[in-house]
Amino acid sequence: MILLELKDIHKSYKDGQVKVNALKGVDLSIENGSFVSIMGPSGSGKSTLMNIIGCLDKPTSGIYRIGEKQVEKLSDWKLAGIRNEFMGFVFQQFHLIPGLNALENVELPLIYQGITGRQRKMKAKEALEAVGLGDRLKHKRSQLSGGEQQRVAIARAIVGNPKLILADEPTGALDSKASENIMSIFQRLNEDRKITIIQVTHEKSIGEYGKSIYHLLDGEMDYIEEVIRNKAK
């Protein structure tokens, strides 16, 4: 079953007086339950593509469908609704609010969904337990390691039961051991909860945790590589 599909996606913008063609006719089809890595050198268009997939930006031209819904021309507030209901985001920088503890940071998306206090705390606690932080609920950002902060960010991404997680360089600020832990969590979420995961990374070893690697070059899809042997959970 196709979860999302992009057809002939172009994205251009002005950098001063210069027109930059960031994406040049990208086609991409992601099946439900996939784990996909997007790789490419700096300037290849991978971050631009991720922003379009995440409904954070709109293509200059082309068609983008999520399920049966065509979304590339929707209003900003409708795109915000799709993000809130359908997607979870994990970034290189963890974006935790310093004054809030882990539980309160994970609760934030549920506030926007209108979920009440007791149920909200229960769901946030379950999400933190799912990433191995059930004993860190009251810890604030300054009391958590980089790997633990990223796990809080993952818990925040999954607390609303999204169908899709978008991860932009999720291990870029972590050491190798913490990176392995984060990628193992992604694999479990993909295999056990059937959450579709799309990640952008510049590290081949991280890209190989996915089942497929999409290589971009100069704003175009260069080639697709199937990962024969996934790393163990």
N, C-alpha and C positions, 0 to 999 in steps of 0.2 A: 504493500500500500504506500503510495507516494504521500509524504508528509508536506513537502514544499518543493516548488519548482520555479526556476528562473529561466527565462528564454530571451536570448539576444539582449542581455542587460548591458547598457552603456551608461557611464557616468563621467561627466566632464565638469570642470569648474575653472574659474579664473584665478590665477596666482599673479597678482599685479596686472600686467598687460598680456600675460602669457596664458593661453588656453591649455589646460592639462587634461588629457584623456586618461582618466584613472582606470576605467574599465572599458573594454572594446569588444562587446558582443559575447559576454559570458553566458554559457548554458550550464545549468546545474540542477540535478534532480536528487533529492534526498529521501530515502525510504524511511518509514516509521521504524524506530528501533535501531537506526544506524549509529555508528560512532565514526565520525569523519574528521580528519585533520586537513587543514588548509595551510600549505606552505609556499614560500617563495621569498626571493631576496627583497631587501628594502626597496620600496617603490613599485612593487609588483602588483599592488592593488588589493592585497588580502584584507587589510583593515577596512578599506572602502567596501569590499564585498560583505564583510561581516556586519558593517553598519547597516547595509541594505537588508540583509537577511534578518537582522534584529529590529527592523522597522524604525531605526534611529535616523535613517536618511532615505531619500527617495532616488530612484534611478532617473537619469535624464531621458532615457527611453528603454523600452523593453517591457516584458510582462513578468510579474511576480505573483504566484499563487501559493496560498497556504491552504491545503486541502482543496476545497472547491471554490474558495473565496479569492478573488483577484484584489490585491491590496496596494499595488504601487501608486494608485491615484486617490487613495483614501485620505481623509482629513487627518490632521495631526492628532486630534483627540480620539479618533477611531483607532489610529495606529497605537496610541498609548493604551487603549483598552485591550488590543491584541497582545501587546507586550505584557500587560499585567495578568492576563488570564492564561496565556499560552506559553510564555517564555520565562526562563530564569537566566540571569547574567552573572558571570564570574570574570573578574578582570585581574590584570597583573598587580595593580595596586588594590588593596583589599577594600578600601572605601568604608571602613567601619567608623561609626561615630564615637569619638573618644569618651564622651561622658556617659555612654550607655554600656551596660555589661553585655556579655555574649547573648543571653536570652533576649534582651531588649532589642539588640541589633537584628536578630533573626525575626522578631515579631513585626518589624516595620512594614514589609509587604502586605501582611495580613490586616494592618490598620487600614491601608488603602482599599482593601477588599471588603471592609466593613465587618470583619469578624470580631466578636465581642471578647472581652478581657480573658475570662477563664479558658475558653476554647482556644484563644490565640496563644496563651502561654503553654497549653498542652501541646499544640501543634509545633511550636517553636522548640519545646523540650524534646519532642520526638525527633525532629530534624537534627538537633545537635547530637542526640544519642546515635543517630544513623551515621554520623561522621566521626564517632568516637570521642565526643566532647561532653558526655553526660555529667562529668565531674568538673566542668568548667563553666557552668551556667552563669555564675555570678562574677566571673572574671572580666575585667575591663581590658581594653585593647593593650594598655601598657603592661598588663600582667600575662600576656599571651605571646608565644613565639611567633615567628613569621608563618611557619607551617600551620600553627593552631589558628592564626588569624585567617588564613586562607580557607581552613575548614569551616570556620564560622561563616565566611562568605559563601561557601558551597551550601551550608545549611540554610542560609537566607535565600539562596537561589531555588532550593527544592521545597521550601516550606509550603508554597502554594500549589504543590503537585503539578508542575509544568510538564508539558509533553516534550519540550525542547530546552536544553541548556546550551547557551552560547558562551564559550570561554575564550577570552582574548589574552594570549600569553599567560596562562594561569600559573605557570611555574617560573616565570621570568625573574621573580624576586626571591626565589627559594634556592637552598642548597640541594645537592643531589638526593640526599636521603628524604628530605621533606617533599621533594618533587615526586619521588617514587610513591610516597604515601598518598599524595594528592591524586596521582594518576590511578592508583589502585582503587581509590574511592570512586573515581569516574567510571572505571570498569565495572564495579559492583552496581552502581546506579544504572548503568546501561544494560547489564546482563540480568540483574535481579528485578529491577523496577521497570525495565524496558523504556527508560528515558532516552530519547534521541540526543546525542551530543555532537556539537560541531565546535571544534577548537582551532584557533589560529596559533601556530607556533613556528619558531625559526630553528628549533632543535629537532634533528632527525630522530633521536632516541625517544623524544616525547611524542612526536608524530606517529611513531610506530605502535603506540598504545591503541590507536584507532584501528578500524578494520579496513579503511581506505584512506589514501592520501591524495588530495587534489593539489597539483602543483600549478601555481600561477607564475606567469612571466610577462612583464610589460603590459599588464592589464588584460591578458588573455589566458585561457585555460591551456596550459602547456601539455600536461598529460596526467593520467590518473593511475595511481599505483595501488594495487591490492596488497594488503599485508598478509603474508602467508601464515606466519606464526605470531599470534598475539602474545604479549607478555602475560605471565601468570598473574592472577588476582593477588 
